[in-house]
Amino acid sequence: MPQKKFYRSRAHCNPLSHNDTFDYPAHPSKMDWSSHYPELISSDPLKKIVPTVLDVGCGFGGLTIALSTILPEQVILGLEIRAKVAEYVRLRIVAHRKEFPGKYQNASVLRSNTMKFMPNFFEKSSLEKIFFCFPDPHFKKKNHPRRIISERLLSEYAYFLKPNVGRLYCITDVEDLHNWHVKYCRAHPLFRELTQEEMDQDPCVKAMYNETEEGKKVERAGTNKYYAVYQRIVPSATLVTADNFFDADSHGVTTLNDS
């Protein structure tokens, strides 16, 4: 098992900076996942193996590893922007595969910038779950465009999630950031917030709450964790006809008061 002390890095970095380079394919079909999931591909060469669950900003890989056993039929990919941390997770997965033969073959990690390159790696409606665990809060207002959940990015995430199946998970120890998540996710027409009962029935919520290194640190500090889960939905669309096109308050038509 790699020693974490040799892979320490800054807690966060600027995802919008241009001072680093990343390898990425021109199109998702050009991405070769064979080095990430060699056993899965060799056991069924005709089956298309692509990630179906993303752990965005996976940190030191606690949740990525846990999801591998919770969701054995899924293909798990941790995404991490920091090079040293991504290398630690890669070695950690390799060590788990050696220690537990036949297990953790469905987990891997990729160094990438999610805010820029997701369309290069993933097809439309190809993902079932996306996790955002303890992301950088970017407290200053001028840095809010760096936040990993925003109106624009939510539309991108909705594009990748399977309609009526896909789920978006977010957790933080910063209440202000949680309120930001709730504000934008509730307002987005392609997401529906899960009830507490629905979240209690989802084993991934418990893993998200307990398995990340950052979550364990928050637990030791005795501070709160705030989380929510959102279902990717297909909004009901009203068929536009000649009869209803000019209805009041529909299709951009507003009613003017006589005065």
N, C-alpha and C positions, 0 to 999 in steps of 0.2 A: 504494500500500500504506500503511495507517495506521501511524503511528509509535508503537511500544509505550510509549515514555516518557511519552506524554500520557494513557495509560490505566492507569497503575499503581494498584494497590489493595492492601488488606490481603490477606495470603496466604490467610486463612480467615475465616469468620464463623460465628456461632451459628445453625444451621438451625432451632432450636427457639424463637428469639426471636419476639416479636410486634410488633416495632417497625418493620416494613416491610410493604408491601402488594404483592400480585402479582395480575395479571389472569389469570383462568382460567375455562374454560367450566363450566357446570353438569354437562355430560355429554360424553364424547368425541365423540359424534355432532354436537355443537354447535360443535366446533372447526373453524375455517376455515384450512386449510394453504396456501391459494392464494398468499398473499404470501410464503411461505417457499420454495415450489417452483413459481414461475410457469411456467417453461418445460416442466416435466414435465406440469403440468396442461393447458397450452394444446396440447401435442402430442397428448394423448389425453384429451379432456374427459370421456369416459365411464368412464375408469379411476379407481378410488379411490386417491388418493395420500395415504398416511399414513406416518409414520416407522416403520421396521422395525429400525433400529440406533440405540442411544442411547450417547452418550459423556457420562456423568454427571460433573459437575464438570469440564467440558472445558477450563477454564483459557483459555489464549490460542489454542486451536483447532488445535494441531499434529496431534493424532490425528484430529480430525474431518475436517480437510482430507485427510489421508493415506487415511482409510477411503473417502473419496469415489471415489478412483481404484482402490483395492484391491477394493472391492465396488461396481462400477458399476451393478449391477442392484438394489441396495438403496437405501433412502432413509435418509440419515444425519441425525441431529439431535444437536447438542451442547446440553447443559443446563448453565447456569451461574447461580449465585445472585447474583453480584456484577454490578451494573448496568454499570459502566465496562468491565469485562472482556468482558461479553456484547456490548456495543456494538463493542468492538474486533474480536471474532470476526466479527460481522455485516459490518463494513466490510472485513475481510480476505477473506471469502468473495466479496463484491461485486467486490473488486479482482481476485481470481483468475478470476472469471467474465468480466470484461472482458479480461483478459490472455490467457485461453485460451478463446475462444468455443466453446460447446458442451460445455465441461467444468465440473465442480463444480456442476452444476444440481441434483444430488441431495443437496447438503449445505446445512444451515442451522443456526441457533442460536436458542435460546429462553431468556430469563431466567425462571427458575422455581426453586421449592424442591422438590426431588425427594422429600424426606422427608414432604412434606405433600400434594402435588397430583398425583402420578402418576395416581391413579384418575380425575382430571378430564380427562386428555388421552389416555389409551391404553386400548384395548379388551382384553378377555381374550384371551390367546394371540395377540397381534398382533405381538410382537417376536421377532426372531431372535438379537439380541446386545445385551448390556448391559455397558458398560465402566466400571470404577471405578479410575481411575489416580491414584495418589499422593494418596488422600483425607486429610483432616485426621485425625491420629492421636488427638487428644483424650486426652492422656496421663493427666490426672487421673481417678481412678476415678469421681468424682462426675459427670464429663462423658462417661463411656462411653455413656450413652443417646443422645448426639449422633452416635455413629459411624454411618456410612452403611450398614454391613453389620451386621445383628443378626438374632436369631431371628425377630422379628416382621417386619422388612423383607424378609427372605429369602422369607417366605411370600408377600409382596406381589409381589416380583420373579418368583417362580414362577408367579403368576397371570397375569402379562403375557407371559411367555416361552412360545413354542410347544413343547408336549410333544415330547420326543425329537428336537427340532431346536434349540431355543434354548440359548444358552450365556451364562454369566456369567463375566466376566474381571475379575481384580483384581490390582493390582501396587502395591508400596510399597517404600520404602527403610528402613522401620522394622520390624525383625524381630518385635518384640512385637505390632505390629498385624497382620503376616502370620500369626502364630500364632493370633491372634484370628479372622481370616478363616477359616483352616483349621479351627479348632475348630467354628465354627458352621456352616460350609458342609458339612463332613463329617457332622455330626450331623443335618442336615436331610434328611428322607425324600424330598424332591423334587429332590435334586441328587446327581450322581455326579461325583467328581473325575476329570479326564482324566489319562491316563498321560503321561509325558514324551514318548513316541513320538507320541501323539496331538497333543500341543501342538506338537511340532516340525513336524507336517504342516499346521498351521493358520497361514496367512500373517498373520492378525490378531495373533497372539502376538508375532511379530517387530515388527510396527508398534507394538503397545502398549509393547514394550520400548525402542524406539528413537525414536519420533516425538514424544512429548510434550515440552514445554518443560521440565517438571520432571524428566523422565527424562534429558534431555540435561545438565541441571545436576548431577544425581547422577553421571552419567558423567564429567563434568569433575572432580568432587570425588574420584572414584576409590572411591566407596563401593558397597555391594552393593544389588542390586535383588532383591526376593522376589516371586514371582508364582505364580498358580494359575488354572486354568480349570475350570469346573463345567458339566456338561451337565444340562439340565432333563429329568427322567425321569418316567415314570408308574410308581409303585410297584405291585408285584404285591399284589393284595388277596385274602385268603382268604375264600371264600364262607361266610358264617355259616349253619349249618343246625341243626336240632334235634339231630342226631347229634353235632356237634362243639362246641356252645355251651358245655357244661360240661367240656370237656377241660381237663386241668391246664395251667396256664401260658398259657391262651388266653382272650382277651376279658375280661381282668381277673380270671380265676379263678386263685387260688393254692393250692398244696398245703400242708396243715399236717402237720407231723411228729407221729406218735403218741409221746407221752412222758408 
